[in-house]
Amino acid sequence: MKEILLNNFGSLITVFVTIVGFIITYFGTTKSFKDEIAKEKISQNIENIHKLPFEICELMNINKANEIDLKTYKELMSKVLAYGSKDAVSIAIHMQQLSYELNNRQPNDVDKLEVLVAYSLLFTQIKYDLSSEIVSPESWFKLKVNDYPKIRRQVVPIINRVVDELYLNKDFKVSDDL
């Protein structure tokens, strides 16, 4: 037996190396395949939501009747629910709960600002999900609200409160400094 092993030692090493190589190749290929599937899922998700930040901004540009188009709103919320991150869905749920609440009573100025803050945070979250870049939730207000400096004292605490309530990225918070 010893003699057979010694005479075939080179062959046995070759067989052993081949088997180890096969095992390593199998696991490497499996991992690579799983990584490719994950990349494809991310790519598909990005393809589905890449227009969402623009759509949110467009929806925030309230029409002349000062009413949001219900069909467009429902489509936007469906896209967020279907393709958005956990935090984006959390913001959408907050928006929907706020809408239900405001349907049952007359909204005051703070309520109206919170609705706009929610849209702004949704834009910020989806932009972050797509690019890992944080655009301040205050940006839309600065761009679209003529007298924003006058209402900033009201908006900033609402932004920060909603970020805390929904456990969003702390970097979305806005400095209280004026």
Long-range contacts (C-beta under 8 A, 24 or more apart in sequence): 45-83, 46-130, 48-79, 48-82, 48-83, 49-79, 49-83, 49-84, 49-126, 49-129, 49-130, 50-130, 52-76, 52-79, 52-80, 52-83, 52-84, 52-126, 53-123, 53-126, 53-127, 53-130, 55-79, 56-119, 56-122, 56-123, 56-126, 57-123, 57-140, 59-119, 60-116, 60-119, 60-120, 60-123, 60-140, 60-144, 61-144, 80-122, 80-126, 84-125, 84-126, 84-129, 85-125, 85-126, 85-129, 87-125, 87-129, 87-166, 87-167, 87-168, 87-169, 88-122, 88-125, 88-126, 88-129, 90-166, 90-167, 90-168, 91-118, 91-121, 91-122, 91-125, 91-166, 91-168, 92-122, 94-118, 94-162, 94-165, 94-166, 95-119, 95-122, 109-154, 110-154, 110-158, 113-151, 113-154, 113-155, 113-158, 114-158, 114-162, 116-140, 116-141, 117-155, 117-158, 117-159, 117-162, 118-162, 120-159, 121-159, 121-162, 121-163, 121-166, 121-168, 121-172, 124-172, 125-168, 125-169, 125-172, 128-169, 128-172, 134-169, 134-171, 134-172, 136-172, 136-174, 137-163, 137-172, 137-174, 138-174, 152-178, 153-178
